[in-house]
Amino acid sequence: MTDHPGPTAPGLPELAEAARPHVRCLLPHTDSTPLPAAFVPPGLRAAVLYSSITGNTRRVAEALALEGVPLFNLRQRPDPGAYDLLALGFWVRKGLPDARSQRYWAGIHDKRVFLFGTLGAWPHSAHAERCLEGARALLTANGNRIVGEFLCQGRVSPRVLAASARKGTHPMTEGRAARLAEAAHHPDAADLAAARGCWQSVLAGLAPQESPLAVPDDTLISPRSIAS
């Protein structure tokens, strides 16, 4: 696991205000001005759904829950078929989305998805990119289209760290200890503001021209276009 921020993945621009070591926002466009907090394109049925264990992903999800956009913990098992756009929040476990997210995502088909997650590693690291690649693969296998992504550093569960120490899988190097100490302070207010800005820019890109659900193919992200 990389103990320092890595380079930005090529191929997709990042939102300027999210260009910080602790967050990463990937968008298919950069020319949208963030809209007022309550803005949701007319006719677009959107929902925020998340899985969280330490509260990191829950906090990001709450920052995305705009007026008129319902917020669900995956334990509630909401019906994904009721929505056009899903903001799906996960936490990283063993380099992949957590097990609850994976089980729920298996039932999502042919949806537009804004993907957001939290992890202890630097969001710009090679490890974080591999985590995103795994998440993308799970969703696109069912015909879903990724319209934006957000990663945020977050506190790692002490239970996970203890288990790692027992197994000896990740030695506690000086660099790793420093990274985990920094991660314990996130997501902070600036991270949550960046998440909201990233989400707002996605919504701006989906604002209808003629039909509420008309989205040109070239505004969407494909796994190939965002892989490093």
C-alpha positions in Angstrom: 0.0 0.0 0.0 1.4 3.4 -1.0 2.3 5.6 2.0 2.2 8.9 0.1 -0.1 10.6 -2.4 0.4 9.3 -5.9 -0.1 11.1 -9.2 -3.5 12.0 -10.6 -4.9 9.2 -12.9 -4.6 10.4 -16.5 -7.6 10.5 -18.9 -10.2 12.3 -16.9 -10.1 15.9 -15.4 -10.6 16.5 -11.7 -12.7 19.1 -10.1 -10.4 22.0 -9.2 -11.7 22.5 -5.6 -11.3 18.8 -4.9 -7.6 18.6 -6.0 -6.4 18.0 -2.5 -4.4 15.0 -1.1 -7.3 13.7 1.0 -10.0 13.7 -1.7 -10.3 12.8 -5.4 -13.1 13.8 -7.7 -13.3 12.4 -11.2 -15.7 14.0 -13.7 -16.5 13.7 -17.4 -16.4 17.5 -17.7 -14.8 20.6 -16.1 -16.8 23.5 -17.4 -19.8 23.2 -15.1 -20.3 25.8 -12.3 -21.5 24.2 -9.0 -25.2 24.9 -8.6 -27.2 26.0 -5.6 -27.3 23.3 -2.8 -30.9 22.4 -3.5 -30.6 22.0 -7.3 -31.6 18.6 -8.8 -32.5 18.5 -12.5 -36.2 18.4 -13.0 -37.6 15.0 -13.6 -34.4 13.2 -12.5 -35.1 10.6 -9.8 -31.9 10.5 -7.7 -31.1 8.8 -4.4 -28.0 8.5 -2.2 -27.3 4.9 -0.9 -24.4 4.0 1.4 -22.7 1.3 3.5 -20.7 2.5 6.5 -19.0 0.9 9.5 -17.0 3.7 11.1 -19.2 6.6 10.0 -16.9 7.9 7.3 -19.0 7.0 4.3 -22.2 7.9 6.2 -20.9 11.5 6.7 -20.1 11.8 3.0 -23.5 10.4 2.0 -25.2 12.9 4.3 -23.3 15.7 2.6 -24.8 14.6 -0.8 -28.4 14.3 0.4 -29.8 17.4 -1.2 -33.3 18.6 -0.8 -35.6 16.1 -2.5 -32.9 13.4 -2.7 -33.6 10.5 -0.3 -30.8 9.0 1.8 -30.7 5.3 2.5 -28.4 3.0 4.5 -28.1 -0.2 2.5 -29.4 -2.0 5.5 -32.8 -0.6 4.5 -32.5 -2.3 1.1 -34.2 0.4 -1.0 -35.4 -0.6 -4.4 -32.9 0.7 -7.0 -35.4 0.4 -9.7 -37.3 3.4 -8.4 -34.4 5.8 -9.4 -32.6 7.0 -12.5 -29.4 8.1 -10.8 -27.9 6.4 -7.8 -25.1 7.8 -5.7 -23.5 4.7 -4.2 -21.3 5.0 -1.2 -18.9 2.2 0.0 -15.9 1.7 2.2 -12.8 -0.2 1.1 -12.1 -3.6 2.5 -9.2 -5.7 1.1 -8.9 -3.5 -1.9 -12.6 -3.9 -2.9 -16.0 -2.3 -1.9 -17.3 -3.8 1.4 -19.3 -7.0 1.2 -22.6 -5.4 1.9 -22.1 -3.0 -1.0 -21.1 -5.8 -3.3 -24.2 -7.8 -2.5 -26.5 -4.9 -3.0 -24.8 -3.7 -6.2 -25.4 -7.2 -7.8 -29.0 -6.3 -8.0 -28.5 -2.9 -9.8 -28.8 -2.9 -13.6 -28.7 -0.3 -16.3 -28.5 2.7 -14.0 -26.4 5.9 -14.0 -24.2 5.8 -11.0 -22.2 8.4 -9.0 -19.6 6.3 -7.1 -18.2 7.5 -3.8 -16.1 5.8 -1.2 -13.8 6.2 1.7 -10.5 4.4 2.5 -7.4 4.8 4.7 -5.0 5.1 1.8 -4.3 8.3 -0.1 -7.1 8.7 -2.7 -4.6 9.5 -5.5 -2.5 6.4 -4.8 -2.1 3.3 -7.0 -3.9 1.3 -4.3 -6.9 3.7 -4.5 -7.0 3.4 -8.3 -7.1 -0.4 -8.0 -10.0 -0.1 -5.6 -11.9 2.1 -8.0 -11.2 -0.3 -10.9 -12.7 -3.1 -8.8 -15.8 -1.0 -8.0 -16.2 0.0 -11.6 -16.0 -3.5 -12.8 -18.7 -4.7 -10.4 -21.1 -2.0 -11.6 -20.4 -1.9 -15.3 -20.8 -5.7 -15.5 -24.5 -5.2 -15.0 -24.8 -2.4 -17.7 -24.5 0.5 -15.3 -22.9 3.7 -16.4 -20.5 5.6 -14.1 -21.1 9.4 -14.4 -18.7 10.6 -11.7 -16.5 9.3 -8.8 -15.3 10.6 -5.5 -12.8 9.1 -3.0 -12.1 10.5 0.4 -9.5 9.4 3.0 -11.1 8.3 6.3 -10.4 6.8 9.7 -9.6 3.1 9.7 -11.5 1.0 12.2 -9.2 0.0 15.1 -10.6 -3.6 14.7 -9.4 -3.7 11.2 -5.9 -2.5 12.2 -5.8 -5.0 15.0 -6.7 -7.8 12.6 -4.0 -6.7 10.2 -1.4 -6.6 13.0 -2.3 -10.2 14.0 -2.0 -11.4 10.5 1.1 -9.5 9.7 -0.2 -8.5 6.3 0.7 -4.8 6.6 3.7 -4.0 8.7 3.4 -0.7 10.6 6.1 1.3 8.9 6.7 4.9 9.8 5.1 6.1 6.6 2.0 3.9 7.2 1.7 5.1 10.8 1.8 8.8 9.6 -0.8 8.1 6.9 -3.2 6.4 9.3 -2.7 9.2 11.9 -3.7 11.7 9.2 -6.6 9.6 8.0 -8.0 9.7 11.5 -8.9 13.4 10.9 -11.0 12.7 7.8 -13.5 13.3 6.3 -13.3 16.9 7.6 -15.5 19.8 6.7 -13.4 20.6 3.6 -13.6 17.0 2.4 -17.4 17.0 2.7 -17.6 20.3 0.9 -15.5 18.8 -1.9 -17.8 15.8 -2.1 -20.9 18.0 -2.4 -19.2 20.1 -5.1 -18.3 16.9 -7.0 -21.9 15.7 -6.8 -23.3 19.1 -7.8 -21.1 19.1 -10.9 -22.4 15.7 -11.9 -26.0 16.9 -11.5 -25.2 20.0 -13.5 -23.8 17.7 -16.3 -27.1 15.8 -16.2 -29.3 18.9 -16.4 -31.7 18.2 -19.3 -31.6 20.1 -22.6 -34.9 18.8 -24.0 -35.8 15.6 -22.1 -35.2 15.2 -18.3 -33.5 11.9 -18.9 -31.5 12.7 -22.1 -27.8 12.3 -21.4 -25.4 12.3 -24.4 -23.1 9.3 -24.4 -20.0 11.4 -24.6 -20.7 13.0 -21.2 -20.5 9.7 -19.5 -17.5 7.9 -18.1 -16.4 4.4 -19.2 -14.0 2.2 -17.3 -11.5 2.5 -20.1 -11.5 6.3 -20.1 -10.7 6.6 -16.4 -8.3 3.7 -15.9 -4.7 4.6 -15.3 
